[in-house]
Amino acid sequence: MVPAHHAVSNVKIVASLRAKRSNPASRVGLPRDLRSLAMTISGVNVMSKRHQDKSVIVTGAAGAIGFTTSEILCREGAEVMLVDIAADKLEQCVAELQGKGYKAHGHVADCADDTAVEAYARAAYQKFGKIDGFFNNAGIEGALAPTHEYDIGWFDKVLHVNLRGMFLGLRFVLPYMVAAGSGAVVNTASIGSERGLAGACAYNAAKHGAVGLTRTAASEVAQKGIRVNCVMPGVIETPLLVGMLEQMFDSVEAGMQKLGEVATLNRVGQPREVGDVVSFLLSDEASYVNGAKWEIDGGALATIRNDI
């Protein structure tokens, strides 16, 4: 039997701990007035401003992952240049971010054209005076067909955009970072960088190449204060995925259910779940992460299954 006065004391302690857990500010070792200030300035927790005063380029920015990541970076304090070939959609994306008070700018460019890539890198530098981060994300899914029947034109196009475009981004953005002696790059690879996805030989080849580019660049510029990593999204609910599912399954819903089963979490991922990892890798919090592949796949690659 617990003595009554001990029981009352314990109840008070538990109540106090619960109150603290319900108030995130109380867990921070700051005076109460500073904690309050940190949580109320502009209605945003300033402690989440990991990209404050940073400048970042995001390519493929009118797509689901690119736009979501751009918004996350803006929310965390960055000034972002959104780059995409789809002019109208890009304009809408930039307007949406600016409407929320974020520092966002648009630049229309074909990310597989060397002149255009050189131009967006130069424009970003002229706009910002520096380039702190680069999300090298532009890509297309291409056609789906067995390798022995795959259209040669489509193969060339997918490699041109997904692999050559990634190389061009590195080729023209890295020099600005090298000159500054700092920077962080995240390339978009895929679980297709690790597994053979039947019917997607061009996409697979390009995404395997993305890992090679990441590791090579990471080893080359590490001593210059620059980190290069890649993310490997699995099945993420995006228009690109929907386009692939329309070709692969009787319905998009059936495809979503089937592909969700591949992940150990038994669901399809969301663009935000990729963007959060990209934001981390571009931040100083990832200062000892370089040349790495970050799987964002719900555990799909953790199993021996290959049901995609």
N, C-alpha and C positions, 0 to 999 in steps of 0.2 A: 504494500500500500504506500503510495506517495504522500508525504505530509502535505496538508492543505496549503500551507504558505508557499511551499515549493511549487505546487501545481499552479497557484495564482501567478507566481513569478514567471513560470515557464510560459503561461498563456500570454503574458505581457511581452515576453521576448519574441515569441512566435509572431504575434501581431505586429511588432515593430519590424521584424525581418520581412514580413509580407508587404508591409507598407513601403519598405525600401525597394523591394523587388518590383513593385508596381510603378516606381518612379525612377527611370533610368538615370536621372541627374544625380540621385543620391548615391549611386555607385561610383561616381567620379570624385576623386580626391581634390575637390575645389571648394572654396567657400560658397555658401548658399547663393549669394548674390551673383557670383560668377557663373555658377551652374545654371541659374535662371537665365542669365544673359546668353549663355551658350545655346540654350534650347529655344530661345524666342526671337533672336535676331532674324528678321525677314521670315519668320515662321519656319526656319530651317535649322537643324542642328549643325552649327558651324564645325563641329568636330568631324563631320562627314565630308568636309571640303578637301578631300585628299588631292584634288587637282587645281586648287586655288592658284590663279595666275599662271596656269599652264596653257600651252597652245597645242592643239591636236588636230591632225588630219584624219578623216574617216572616209575611205572609199567604199563604193557600193552603199552609199549612205541613204539612198532612197528605198532600199530593201528593208525587210523587217528587222534583221539583226543589226544592220548598219545604222538604221534610224534609232532603234531602241538604245543601242550603245551610245550614239551621239547624245541622246537625251540624258542618259545616266552621267556621261562625262560633263555635260553642261550643268546638271544639277549639282555635281560635285566640284564645281568651280571653274571648269575649263572653258576656254574660248575655242570653238570648234569650227573647222572648215569642212563642210559636207561636200563630197565629190561624187558625182554620178553622171551617167550618160543620159538618163531620162530627165530631160529639162523640166517638164511640167510637174512631174512628181517631186523632183528635187525642190522646186520652188515652194510647193505646198509644205514639204517637210521643214524647210527653213522658216517659213512663215509661222508654222505651228510653234516652233521653238522660240522664235523671237516674240511671239504673242505671250509666252510664259515668262518673258523677261530675260531669256538666256542670250548669251553672246554667240550667235550662230551665223555662219556665212555660207553661201552656196557657190560652187564652181562646177560648171558643166564640162565634162571631159570623158573621152573614150580612154579607159584605163589600160587599154592594150596598144595605144598609139604613143610612140616615144615622144613625139613633139608635144602632145597633149599632156602627158605625164610630167614632162619637164616643166611645162607651163603651170600646172597646178602646184607643183612643189615650189616654184619661184613665186607664185602668187601668194602662197601661204607665208613664205618667209617675208615677203614685202609687207604683208598685212600685219603679221605678228612680230616681226623682228627676230623670230626664233621658231624652231619646231621642236617641242618637247616630246611629243608622242605621235605615233603613226599606227593606225589600225588599217592594215593592208588587206582589205576584205572583199573587193569586187570579184564577182564570179558568176558563171552561168552553169546550168545543169547539163545542157546538151541533149542530144537524142538518146533513146534507149534501144539497143539492139545487141544481139550476140556479136562478139568480136569478129567472127568470120563473115558477118553481114553488115558490119558497121559502115556507115557512110563516111567516106574519106574526107569530104568537105566539112562534115560536122566534127570529125576528129581534129582536124586542123584548127577549126574555130574554137573549140573548147580549150585546146592547149594554148592557143593564141591569147585568149582572155585570161584563163585561170592560172597559167604558169608564166607565160611571157609577161602578162600584165603584172603579176606579183614581182617578177624580177625587175621590171621597169620601175615599179614603186620604190624598191630598195635602191636601185641604181641612181635615182634622182633625188630621193629624200635623205638617204644616209649622208651624202656629202655635207649637208647643212648641220647635221648632228655631229659629224666628225669635226667640223670646224669649231663647233661650240664645246666639244668635249663631253657631251652628255646627250641622253635621249633614250627612248624605249620604243620598240616596235613589236607589234603583235600581228602575225600573219594568220589568215584563216585557212586551216587545213580541213580535215574531216576524219570520221572513223573510216572513210574510204581510203585514208592514208595507211591504214593497218590491215584492212580486210579487202578481199576481192568482192565487189558488188556486181553481181551478174547483170549484164546488159549495159554497164556503165564504164566501158574500158577507157574512154577518153577522160571522163571525170576522175576515175581512179588513178590513171597515169598522172594527171595534173596534180592531184592531191598528194600522191606519193612524192612528187617533185617538190611540193610546197614544204614538206618536212626537210628535204635535202637543202633547199634554199635557206630555210631557217637555221639549220645547224651550221651550214657553211658561213653565213653572214655573222652568226653569233660568235663563231670562233675568230672571225676576222676583226671585229670591231670592239670586242670586250675590253681590250686594253686601252681603248679610246673613250671609255666611259659610257658605252652604249650596250644595251641589252636587247636581244632579239629572241622572241619566243613565238610559239604558235598555239592556237586553240584547235581542238578537234571535235567539233559539234557532232552529235549523233542525229537522231531523228528530232528535228526542231520544227514546230508548227509555223511555217513561213509560206508565202506564195510560191517560192521555188519548190518546196516540198510538194505542195498541192499539185503543181504542174507535173512533177514526176509521178505522183500517185494516180493522176488521171490517165497516164499511159500504162501504168503497171496493174491497176486493179479495176474492178467493175464500178466502184464508187470511191470517192475520197474518204468517206466515213469508214468503209471496210479497210482501206489502206491504213488509216490512222490506227485503227484497232489492232491490225496485224503487226504493224511496225512498233507500236507501243509495247507489244508483248516481247520484243527483242530485248528491251532494257530490263534489268533486274528490278527497277522501280515500277515496271509495268505501265508506263505511260509515255506519251510524247513530251518532249521538252518545250520550253517557251523561250522566245528571244531574250527576255530579261535575264534568264539564267546563263546565257552566253555573255551578255553585256556586262554582268557583274564580274565575271572572271576576267574579261578583257580590261575592265577598269582597274582591277587589282594588279594585273600584270604590267599595266602602263604606269602604275603608281610607284612611289618610293618604298611602299610596303613590300614590294617584290624585288628589293635591291639585290638579293642574292640568287635570283632566278634567271638563268640564261641558257639558251639553246634547248629549252624544254618543250615537251608536247603535253598540253593540258586537255585531257579527255573530258568532254561535257556531254555524256551519252547515257546517263541514267544507269551506268554499270554494264552497258552492252558488251564492251570489250573485256569485261572482267570474267565473262563466261566462255565456254567452249562452243556455244551456239553460234550459228551463222545463218540466221533465218531471214535476213533481209532479201 
